[in-house]
Amino acid sequence: MSRLVKGVRSFSSAASSLLADTTASTSARQPKSFQVFRDVPQLRQLRRKLLQNERTVGFVPTMGALHEGHISLIREAARENTDIFVSIYVNPTQFGVNEDLSSYPRTWDSDVEKLEKINDELARVQAKAGPGQATGRITAIFAPTSKVMYPTLPPSSEIDGQGSFVTITPLSTKLEGGSRPVFFRGVATVCMKLFNATTPDRVYFGQKDVQQTVIIKRMVRDFHIGTEVRIISTARESDGLALSSRNVYLGDRRRAVGLAIYRALKAAEGSYLAGKTSRADILGAARAITGQVLSEQNALSPSERALFEVDYISLADPETLEELDVVEPTKGGVLSAALKMAPLEETNAGENCGLGDGKVPVRLIDNIILQPRS
């Protein structure tokens, strides 16, 4: 399978270093308004105390590099729970052996700063709350090492790697799973571990990772996990670009071109809203946008253009993610797409090329839900 990622250090080397510490060093900034837990027993002790006092926990799992999308999940959790747990853990098993785990942004100090800021905001809301209103605050950050998360064997991203894994098939083989065969195995496994460690009343995910939300809901149902899965609308920039921790790598040029993913999905949605139900009509509108943008970029010089590859544009059933030939209007569907933004071929003096100086390939994913209509 071809990849844009090249010159990557071996996964085993990256994983070995992460076994020591995946998130924060002992000298990193320590928060003031919540506790940081690095191991499970102490976190469970807090959870038991909260349970005994009839307090509820909303859990927001993250890999750090926090942005407004994560903050929106925390705000929603605060509206529905008395306490919020946030995890910060870069999970190695959802990165393939040809994907650069080491390049994923790790921003502990700024993450803590953002969490302190939202806790201050939530404290003000709490002070103004009326009787019976749930106005929770962040109580705990769970920032484990990989030795804690994978205690018996080093984490593996080999397709046939040994270890204790959770697999949700056939959902995990579709869409993102076609290009990233171990990705959802890693996601399901780490979420199962995190849910077991935190035993939350509710967990919060963003709609942007639509396949992930479908898989997590299926896992919770199939394994009788006692938590409610809450899906919150995708947080976007003013021009529609979905917020993502990886956006810091885009820079101005690739960001402008990468907006094609949102424009394509909106064009497809427009076709559906205009009464079209066939796959050809709906996805044809999306492909026309990506084709036009790519043609325009190919006509530019290497110092001006930002090239990309369309991995997929999908029209699928909202529960099974099976591809649809025709949308049943009473059921709706899921439009989703993935673009792989290539590294910039040439950069210019003074140009904002993003973190990594435009050399890091960036995968953009997005989706729009086609709502049922009568």
Secondary structure, 3 states (H helix, E strand, C coil): CCCCCCCCCCHHHHHHHHHHCCCCCCCCCCCCCCEEECCHHHHHHHHHHHHHCCCCEEEEEECCCCCHHHHHHHHHHHHHCCEEEEEECCCHHHCCCCCCHHHCCCCHHHHHHHHHHHHHHHHHHHHHCCCCCCCCEEEEEECCCHHHHCCCCCCCCCCCCCCCCCCCCCHHHCCHHHHCCCHHHHHHHHHHHHHHHHCCCEEEEECCCHHHHHHHHHHHHHCCCCCEEEEECCCECCCCCECCHHHHHCHHHHHHHHCHHHHHHHHHHHHHHCCCCEHHHHHHHHHHHHHHHHHHHHCCCCCCCCCEEEEEEEEECCCCCCECCECCCCCCEEEEEEEEECCCCCCCCCCCCCCCCCCCCEEEEEEEEECCCC
